[in-house]
Amino acid sequence: MAWHDILTVRVSCPAHTHYSPEQGPGAIRAGCETCWRLFTLYRAFENVKRSIKEFRDATAARRKP
């Protein structure tokens, strides 16, 4: 089974266009709800990518003699 990671997410806060969730929660200004939601989405997306990588590595290790 082959898995291709092709999902990308491109969103931004209309009030804080320069905020990037990669900057972490410390970069969120004035407790902006939209920025917090972007950060939550980013963390969930990173967890999914990490789970896919772990699954891929585990199945590849089982197949090798």
PDB file of N, CA, C and O in Angstrom:
ATOM      1  N   MET A   1       0.849  -1.169   0.000  1.00  0.00           N
ATOM      2  CA  MET A   1       0.000   0.000   0.000  1.00  0.00           C
ATOM      3  C   MET A   1       0.898   1.237   0.000  1.00  0.00           C
ATOM      4  O   MET A   1       1.854   1.320   0.772  1.00  0.00           O
ATOM      5  N   ALA A   2       0.594   2.158  -0.838  1.00  0.00           N
ATOM      6  CA  ALA A   2       1.374   3.396  -0.914  1.00  0.00           C
ATOM      7  C   ALA A   2       0.536   4.543  -0.380  1.00  0.00           C
ATOM      8  O   ALA A   2      -0.662   4.640  -0.648  1.00  0.00           O
ATOM      9  N   TRP A   3       1.174   5.389   0.364  1.00  0.00           N
ATOM     10  CA  TRP A   3       0.500   6.568   0.908  1.00  0.00           C
ATOM     11  C   TRP A   3       1.239   7.795   0.430  1.00  0.00           C
ATOM     12  O   TRP A   3       2.458   7.887   0.568  1.00  0.00           O
ATOM     13  N   HIS A   4       0.515   8.723  -0.124  1.00  0.00           N
ATOM     14  CA  HIS A   4       1.115   9.971  -0.568  1.00  0.00           C
ATOM     15  C   HIS A   4       0.511  11.102   0.244  1.00  0.00           C
ATOM     16  O   HIS A   4      -0.707  11.271   0.296  1.00  0.00           O
ATOM     17  N   ASP A   5       1.369  11.861   0.866  1.00  0.00           N
ATOM     18  CA  ASP A   5       0.938  12.960   1.732  1.00  0.00           C
ATOM     19  C   ASP A   5       0.745  14.200   0.869  1.00  0.00           C
ATOM     20  O   ASP A   5       1.698  14.933   0.601  1.00  0.00           O
ATOM     21  N   ILE A   6      -0.506  14.435   0.431  1.00  0.00           N
ATOM     22  CA  ILE A   6      -0.750  15.542  -0.487  1.00  0.00           C
ATOM     23  C   ILE A   6      -1.654  16.620   0.099  1.00  0.00           C
ATOM     24  O   ILE A   6      -2.003  17.583  -0.584  1.00  0.00           O
ATOM     25  N   LEU A   7      -2.032  16.456   1.364  1.00  0.00           N
ATOM     26  CA  LEU A   7      -2.938  17.405   1.982  1.00  0.00           C
ATOM     27  C   LEU A   7      -2.182  18.642   2.452  1.00  0.00           C
ATOM     28  O   LEU A   7      -1.196  18.537   3.181  1.00  0.00           O
ATOM     29  N   THR A   8      -2.645  19.797   2.036  1.00  0.00           N
ATOM     30  CA  THR A   8      -2.083  21.056   2.513  1.00  0.00           C
ATOM     31  C   THR A   8      -3.221  21.954   2.958  1.00  0.00           C
ATOM     32  O   THR A   8      -4.335  21.882   2.439  1.00  0.00           O
ATOM     33  N   VAL A   9      -2.920  22.794   3.921  1.00  0.00           N
ATOM     34  CA  VAL A   9      -3.914  23.720   4.445  1.00  0.00           C
ATOM     35  C   VAL A   9      -3.330  25.120   4.374  1.00  0.00           C
ATOM     36  O   VAL A   9      -2.245  25.376   4.897  1.00  0.00           O
ATOM     37  N   ARG A  10      -4.048  26.015   3.731  1.00  0.00           N
ATOM     38  CA  ARG A  10      -3.597  27.410   3.630  1.00  0.00           C
ATOM     39  C   ARG A  10      -4.726  28.314   4.089  1.00  0.00           C
ATOM     40  O   ARG A  10      -5.670  28.588   3.349  1.00  0.00           O
ATOM     41  N   VAL A  11      -4.607  28.764   5.314  1.00  0.00           N
ATOM     42  CA  VAL A  11      -5.602  29.654   5.892  1.00  0.00           C
ATOM     43  C   VAL A  11      -4.879  30.755   6.652  1.00  0.00           C
ATOM     44  O   VAL A  11      -3.716  30.608   7.027  1.00  0.00           O
ATOM     45  N   SER A  12      -5.582  31.856   6.874  1.00  0.00           N
ATOM     46  CA  SER A  12      -4.994  32.927   7.669  1.00  0.00           C
ATOM     47  C   SER A  12      -6.104  33.687   8.379  1.00  0.00           C
ATOM     48  O   SER A  12      -7.266  33.659   7.974  1.00  0.00           O
ATOM     49  N   CYS A  13      -5.716  34.353   9.431  1.00  0.00           N
ATOM     50  CA  CYS A  13      -6.657  35.170  10.187  1.00  0.00           C
ATOM     51  C   CYS A  13      -6.851  36.482   9.436  1.00  0.00           C
ATOM     52  O   CYS A  13      -5.863  37.106   9.047  1.00  0.00           O
ATOM     53  N   PRO A  14      -8.065  36.913   9.223  1.00  0.00           N
ATOM     54  CA  PRO A  14      -8.278  38.173   8.506  1.00  0.00           C
ATOM     55  C   PRO A  14      -7.740  39.388   9.271  1.00  0.00           C
ATOM     56  O   PRO A  14      -7.377  40.396   8.664  1.00  0.00           O
ATOM     57  N   ALA A  15      -7.690  39.290  10.590  1.00  0.00           N
ATOM     58  CA  ALA A  15      -7.209  40.418  11.391  1.00  0.00           C
ATOM     59  C   ALA A  15      -5.691  40.401  11.569  1.00  0.00           C
ATOM     60  O   ALA A  15      -5.076  41.457  11.715  1.00  0.00           O
ATOM     61  N   HIS A  16      -5.087  39.223  11.557  1.00  0.00           N
ATOM     62  CA  HIS A  16      -3.642  39.083  11.780  1.00  0.00           C
ATOM     63  C   HIS A  16      -3.038  38.254  10.646  1.00  0.00           C
ATOM     64  O   HIS A  16      -2.714  37.081  10.831  1.00  0.00           O
ATOM     65  N   THR A  17      -2.894  38.853   9.508  1.00  0.00           N
ATOM     66  CA  THR A  17      -2.470  38.116   8.308  1.00  0.00           C
ATOM     67  C   THR A  17      -1.038  37.602   8.392  1.00  0.00           C
ATOM     68  O   THR A  17      -0.675  36.695   7.643  1.00  0.00           O
ATOM     69  N   HIS A  18      -0.227  38.145   9.268  1.00  0.00           N
ATOM     70  CA  HIS A  18       1.168  37.707   9.369  1.00  0.00           C
ATOM     71  C   HIS A  18       1.377  36.608  10.404  1.00  0.00           C
ATOM     72  O   HIS A  18       2.495  36.121  10.572  1.00  0.00           O
ATOM     73  N   TYR A  19       0.311  36.212  11.099  1.00  0.00           N
ATOM     74  CA  TYR A  19       0.442  35.143  12.089  1.00  0.00           C
ATOM     75  C   TYR A  19       0.554  33.804  11.384  1.00  0.00           C
ATOM     76  O   TYR A  19      -0.207  33.509  10.463  1.00  0.00           O
ATOM     77  N   SER A  20       1.508  32.997  11.821  1.00  0.00           N
ATOM     78  CA  SER A  20       1.669  31.639  11.338  1.00  0.00           C
ATOM     79  C   SER A  20       1.605  30.705  12.537  1.00  0.00           C
ATOM     80  O   SER A  20       2.299  30.947  13.525  1.00  0.00           O
ATOM     81  N   PRO A  21       0.804  29.650  12.490  1.00  0.00           N
ATOM     82  CA  PRO A  21       0.714  28.732  13.620  1.00  0.00           C
ATOM     83  C   PRO A  21       2.057  28.101  13.988  1.00  0.00           C
ATOM     84  O   PRO A  21       2.240  27.660  15.123  1.00  0.00           O
ATOM     85  N   GLU A  22       2.990  28.054  13.048  1.00  0.00           N
ATOM     86  CA  GLU A  22       4.320  27.526  13.339  1.00  0.00           C
ATOM     87  C   GLU A  22       5.054  28.372  14.368  1.00  0.00           C
ATOM     88  O   GLU A  22       5.996  27.900  15.005  1.00  0.00           O
ATOM     89  N   GLN A  23       4.628  29.621  14.535  1.00  0.00           N
ATOM     90  CA  GLN A  23       5.247  30.515  15.517  1.00  0.00           C
ATOM     91  C   GLN A  23       4.845  30.146  16.940  1.00  0.00           C
ATOM     92  O   GLN A  23       5.485  30.584  17.896  1.00  0.00           O
ATOM     93  N   GLY A  24       3.806  29.355  17.088  1.00  0.00           N
ATOM     94  CA  GLY A  24       3.367  28.914  18.398  1.00  0.00           C
ATOM     95  C   GLY A  24       2.318  29.822  19.010  1.00  0.00           C
ATOM     96  O   GLY A  24       1.978  30.864  18.448  1.00  0.00           O
ATOM     97  N   PRO A  25       1.802  29.419  20.175  1.00  0.00           N
ATOM     98  CA  PRO A  25       0.735  30.196  20.809  1.00  0.00           C
ATOM     99  C   PRO A  25       1.214  31.530  21.361  1.00  0.00           C
ATOM    100  O   PRO A  25       0.401  32.427  21.580  1.00  0.00           O
ATOM    101  N   GLY A  26       2.494  31.679  21.589  1.00  0.00           N
ATOM    102  CA  GLY A  26       3.014  32.940  22.110  1.00  0.00           C
ATOM    103  C   GLY A  26       2.908  34.091  21.126  1.00  0.00           C
ATOM    104  O   GLY A  26       2.986  35.253  21.524  1.00  0.00           O
ATOM    105  N   ALA A  27       2.733  33.786  19.855  1.00  0.00           N
ATOM    106  CA  ALA A  27       2.656  34.835  18.831  1.00  0.00           C
ATOM    107  C   ALA A  27       1.218  35.302  18.588  1.00  0.00           C
ATOM    108  O   ALA A  27       0.991  36.204  17.782  1.00  0.00           O
ATOM    109  N   ILE A  28       0.254  34.699  19.272  1.00  0.00           N
ATOM    110  CA  ILE A  28      -1.144  35.092  19.096  1.00  0.00           C
ATOM    111  C   ILE A  28      -1.380  36.414  19.822  1.00  0.00           C
ATOM    112  O   ILE A  28      -1.078  36.544  21.009  1.00  0.00           O
ATOM    113  N   ARG A  29      -1.909  37.370  19.113  1.00  0.00           N
ATOM    114  CA  ARG A  29      -2.119  38.703  19.676  1.00  0.00           C
ATOM    115  C   ARG A  29      -3.519  38.850  20.266  1.00  0.00           C
ATOM    116  O   ARG A  29      -4.513  38.456  19.655  1.00  0.00           O
ATOM    117  N   ALA A  30      -3.575  39.413  21.436  1.00  0.00           N
ATOM    118  CA  ALA A  30      -4.828  39.777  22.107  1.00  0.00           C
ATOM    119  C   ALA A  30      -5.798  38.601  22.236  1.00  0.00           C
ATOM    120  O   ALA A  30      -7.013  38.799  22.261  1.00  0.00           O
ATOM    121  N   GLY A  31      -5.271  37.394  22.315  1.00  0.00           N
ATOM    122  CA  GLY A  31      -6.136  36.232  22.479  1.00  0.00           C
ATOM    123  C   GLY A  31      -7.114  36.025  21.345  1.00  0.00           C
ATOM    124  O   GLY A  31      -8.236  35.570  21.567  1.00  0.00           O
ATOM    125  N   CYS A  32      -6.707  36.353  20.139  1.00  0.00           N
ATOM    126  CA  CYS A  32      -7.571  36.248  18.961  1.00  0.00           C
ATOM    127  C   CYS A  32      -8.108  34.819  18.808  1.00  0.00           C
ATOM    128  O   CYS A  32      -7.341  33.860  18.722  1.00  0.00           O
ATOM    129  N   GLU A  33      -9.423  34.699  18.777  1.00  0.00           N
ATOM    130  CA  GLU A  33     -10.066  33.389  18.682  1.00  0.00           C
ATOM    131  C   GLU A  33      -9.731  32.684  17.362  1.00  0.00           C
ATOM    132  O   GLU A  33      -9.523  31.471  17.342  1.00  0.00           O
ATOM    133  N   THR A  34      -9.679  33.428  16.283  1.00  0.00           N
ATOM    134  CA  THR A  34      -9.371  32.833  14.983  1.00  0.00           C
ATOM    135  C   THR A  34      -7.941  32.298  14.966  1.00  0.00           C
ATOM    136  O   THR A  34      -7.695  31.203  14.459  1.00  0.00           O
ATOM    137  N   CYS A  35      -7.003  33.058  15.513  1.00  0.00           N
ATOM    138  CA  CYS A  35      -5.609  32.596  15.574  1.00  0.00           C
ATOM    139  C   CYS A  35      -5.487  31.346  16.437  1.00  0.00           C
ATOM    140  O   CYS A  35      -4.730  30.433  16.107  1.00  0.00           O
ATOM    141  N   TRP A  36      -6.237  31.299  17.551  1.00  0.00           N
ATOM    142  CA  TRP A  36      -6.219  30.108  18.401  1.00  0.00           C
ATOM    143  C   TRP A  36      -6.763  28.899  17.649  1.00  0.00           C
ATOM    144  O   TRP A  36      -6.236  27.793  17.777  1.00  0.00           O
ATOM    145  N   ARG A  37      -7.802  29.107  16.878  1.00  0.00           N
ATOM    146  CA  ARG A  37      -8.356  27.994  16.094  1.00  0.00           C
ATOM    147  C   ARG A  37      -7.382  27.534  15.019  1.00  0.00           C
ATOM    148  O   ARG A  37      -7.275  26.339  14.743  1.00  0.00           O
ATOM    149  N   LEU A  38      -6.675  28.475  14.415  1.00  0.00           N
ATOM    150  CA  LEU A  38      -5.646  28.104  13.433  1.00  0.00           C
ATOM    151  C   LEU A  38      -4.549  27.286  14.098  1.00  0.00           C
ATOM    152  O   LEU A  38      -4.073  26.301  13.533  1.00  0.00           O
ATOM    153  N   PHE A  39      -4.151  27.692  15.290  1.00  0.00           N
ATOM    154  CA  PHE A  39      -3.114  26.965  16.017  1.00  0.00           C
ATOM    155  C   PHE A  39      -3.591  25.553  16.369  1.00  0.00           C
ATOM    156  O   PHE A  39      -2.828  24.594  16.252  1.00  0.00           O
ATOM    157  N   THR A  40      -4.848  25.425  16.800  1.00  0.00           N
ATOM    158  CA  THR A  40      -5.410  24.112  17.122  1.00  0.00           C
ATOM    159  C   THR A  40      -5.459  23.228  15.877  1.00  0.00           C
ATOM    160  O   THR A  40      -5.122  22.045  15.937  1.00  0.00           O
ATOM    161  N   LEU A  41      -5.874  23.799  14.759  1.00  0.00           N
ATOM    162  CA  LEU A  41      -5.907  23.067  13.494  1.00  0.00           C
ATOM    163  C   LEU A  41      -4.504  22.612  13.104  1.00  0.00           C
ATOM    164  O   LEU A  41      -4.317  21.481  12.656  1.00  0.00           O
ATOM    165  N   TYR A  42      -3.523  23.490  13.274  1.00  0.00           N
ATOM    166  CA  TYR A  42      -2.135  23.168  12.943  1.00  0.00           C
ATOM    167  C   TYR A  42      -1.637  21.991  13.776  1.00  0.00           C
ATOM    168  O   TYR A  42      -1.025  21.064  13.245  1.00  0.00           O
ATOM    169  N   ARG A  43      -1.904  22.030  15.099  1.00  0.00           N
ATOM    170  CA  ARG A  43      -1.468  20.928  15.971  1.00  0.00           C
ATOM    171  C   ARG A  43      -2.127  19.624  15.567  1.00  0.00           C
ATOM    172  O   ARG A  43      -1.461  18.589  15.532  1.00  0.00           O
ATOM    173  N   ALA A  44      -3.414  19.642  15.261  1.00  0.00           N
ATOM    174  CA  ALA A  44      -4.117  18.425  14.850  1.00  0.00           C
ATOM    175  C   ALA A  44      -3.550  17.886  13.539  1.00  0.00           C
ATOM    176  O   ALA A  44      -3.372  16.678  13.382  1.00  0.00           O
ATOM    177  N   PHE A  45      -3.273  18.777  12.613  1.00  0.00           N
ATOM    178  CA  PHE A  45      -2.704  18.382  11.321  1.00  0.00           C
ATOM    179  C   PHE A  45      -1.329  17.743  11.511  1.00  0.00           C
ATOM    180  O   PHE A  45      -1.017  16.739  10.872  1.00  0.00           O
ATOM    181  N   GLU A  46      -0.511  18.321  12.384  1.00  0.00           N
ATOM    182  CA  GLU A  46       0.811  17.764  12.655  1.00  0.00           C
ATOM    183  C   GLU A  46       0.705  16.386  13.313  1.00  0.00           C
ATOM    184  O   GLU A  46       1.507  15.499  13.020  1.00  0.00           O
ATOM    185  N   ASN A  47      -0.276  16.200  14.195  1.00  0.00           N
ATOM    186  CA  ASN A  47      -0.484  14.897  14.830  1.00  0.00           C
ATOM    187  C   ASN A  47      -0.893  13.843  13.813  1.00  0.00           C
ATOM    188  O   ASN A  47      -0.435  12.703  13.884  1.00  0.00           O
ATOM    189  N   VAL A  48      -1.743  14.210  12.875  1.00  0.00           N
ATOM    190  CA  VAL A  48      -2.150  13.271  11.823  1.00  0.00           C
ATOM    191  C   VAL A  48      -0.953  12.887  10.967  1.00  0.00           C
ATOM    192  O   VAL A  48      -0.764  11.711  10.658  1.00  0.00           O
ATOM    193  N   LYS A  49      -0.148  13.862  10.584  1.00  0.00           N
ATOM    194  CA  LYS A  49       1.044  13.558   9.770  1.00  0.00           C
ATOM    195  C   LYS A  49       2.012  12.660  10.525  1.00  0.00           C
ATOM    196  O   LYS A  49       2.599  11.753   9.934  1.00  0.00           O
ATOM    197  N   ARG A  50       2.189  12.900  11.833  1.00  0.00           N
ATOM    198  CA  ARG A  50       3.092  12.078  12.633  1.00  0.00           C
ATOM    199  C   ARG A  50       2.550  10.650  12.739  1.00  0.00           C
ATOM    200  O   ARG A  50       3.321   9.694  12.660  1.00  0.00           O
ATOM    201  N   SER A  51       1.240  10.493  12.915  1.00  0.00           N
ATOM    202  CA  SER A  51       0.629   9.170  12.995  1.00  0.00           C
ATOM    203  C   SER A  51       0.783   8.405  11.687  1.00  0.00           C
ATOM    204  O   SER A  51       1.056   7.205  11.695  1.00  0.00           O
ATOM    205  N   ILE A  52       0.611   9.083  10.583  1.00  0.00           N
ATOM    206  CA  ILE A  52       0.785   8.445   9.279  1.00  0.00           C
ATOM    207  C   ILE A  52       2.222   7.973   9.118  1.00  0.00           C
ATOM    208  O   ILE A  52       2.456   6.862   8.642  1.00  0.00           O
ATOM    209  N   LYS A  53       3.182   8.795   9.505  1.00  0.00           N
ATOM    210  CA  LYS A  53       4.598   8.422   9.399  1.00  0.00           C
ATOM    211  C   LYS A  53       4.906   7.215  10.285  1.00  0.00           C
ATOM    212  O   LYS A  53       5.607   6.300   9.852  1.00  0.00           O
ATOM    213  N   GLU A  54       4.395   7.197  11.514  1.00  0.00           N
ATOM    214  CA  GLU A  54       4.620   6.064  12.412  1.00  0.00           C
ATOM    215  C   GLU A  54       4.010   4.788  11.842  1.00  0.00           C
ATOM    216  O   GLU A  54       4.622   3.723  11.907  1.00  0.00           O
ATOM    217  N   PHE A  55       2.810   4.894  11.286  1.00  0.00           N
ATOM    218  CA  PHE A  55       2.159   3.732  10.685  1.00  0.00           C
ATOM    219  C   PHE A  55       2.963   3.233   9.491  1.00  0.00           C
ATOM    220  O   PHE A  55       3.187   2.032   9.342  1.00  0.00           O
ATOM    221  N   ARG A  56       3.390   4.153   8.654  1.00  0.00           N
ATOM    222  CA  ARG A  56       4.173   3.782   7.472  1.00  0.00           C
ATOM    223  C   ARG A  56       5.471   3.093   7.884  1.00  0.00           C
ATOM    224  O   ARG A  56       5.851   2.083   7.291  1.00  0.00           O
ATOM    225  N   ASP A  57       6.155   3.631   8.900  1.00  0.00           N
ATOM    226  CA  ASP A  57       7.406   3.026   9.364  1.00  0.00           C
ATOM    227  C   ASP A  57       7.171   1.655   9.967  1.00  0.00           C
ATOM    228  O   ASP A  57       7.966   0.740   9.751  1.00  0.00           O
ATOM    229  N   ALA A  58       6.081   1.498  10.727  1.00  0.00           N
ATOM    230  CA  ALA A  58       5.777   0.223  11.358  1.00  0.00           C
ATOM    231  C   ALA A  58       5.455  -0.850  10.321  1.00  0.00           C
ATOM    232  O   ALA A  58       5.902  -1.990  10.451  1.00  0.00           O
ATOM    233  N   THR A  59       4.696  -0.502   9.313  1.00  0.00           N
ATOM    234  CA  THR A  59       4.346  -1.491   8.295  1.00  0.00           C
ATOM    235  C   THR A  59       5.556  -1.823   7.422  1.00  0.00           C
ATOM    236  O   THR A  59       5.704  -2.959   6.973  1.00  0.00           O
ATOM    237  N   ALA A  60       6.412  -0.844   7.182  1.00  0.00           N
ATOM    238  CA  ALA A  60       7.616  -1.128   6.392  1.00  0.00           C
ATOM    239  C   ALA A  60       8.558  -2.037   7.159  1.00  0.00           C
ATOM    240  O   ALA A  60       9.198  -2.901   6.559  1.00  0.00           O
ATOM    241  N   ALA A  61       8.660  -1.866   8.465  1.00  0.00           N
ATOM    242  CA  ALA A  61       9.531  -2.708   9.290  1.00  0.00           C
ATOM    243  C   ALA A  61       9.015  -4.144   9.334  1.00  0.00           C
ATOM    244  O   ALA A  61       9.810  -5.083   9.371  1.00  0.00           O
ATOM    245  N   ARG A  62       7.704  -4.324   9.329  1.00  0.00           N
ATOM    246  CA  ARG A  62       7.139  -5.683   9.358  1.00  0.00           C
ATOM    247  C   ARG A  62       7.380  -6.422   8.059  1.00  0.00           C
ATOM    248  O   ARG A  62       7.505  -7.646   8.062  1.00  0.00           O
ATOM    249  N   ARG A  63       7.446  -5.717   6.967  1.00  0.00           N
ATOM    250  CA  ARG A  63       7.590  -6.361   5.659  1.00  0.00           C
ATOM    251  C   ARG A  63       9.016  -6.816   5.384  1.00  0.00           C
ATOM    252  O   ARG A  63       9.228  -7.746   4.606  1.00  0.00           O
ATOM    253  N   LYS A  64       9.992  -6.172   6.010  1.00  0.00           N
ATOM    254  CA  LYS A  64      11.387  -6.541   5.770  1.00  0.00           C
ATOM    255  C   LYS A  64      11.724  -7.813   6.544  1.00  0.00           C
ATOM    256  O   LYS A  64      11.366  -7.941   7.714  1.00  0.00           O
ATOM    257  N   PRO A  65      12.420  -8.764   5.889  1.00  0.00           N
ATOM    258  CA  PRO A  65      12.775 -10.022   6.579  1.00  0.00           C
ATOM    259  C   PRO A  65      13.882  -9.822   7.580  1.00  0.00           C
ATOM    260  O   PRO A  65      14.295 -10.775   8.241  1.00  0.00           O
TER     261      PRO A  65
END
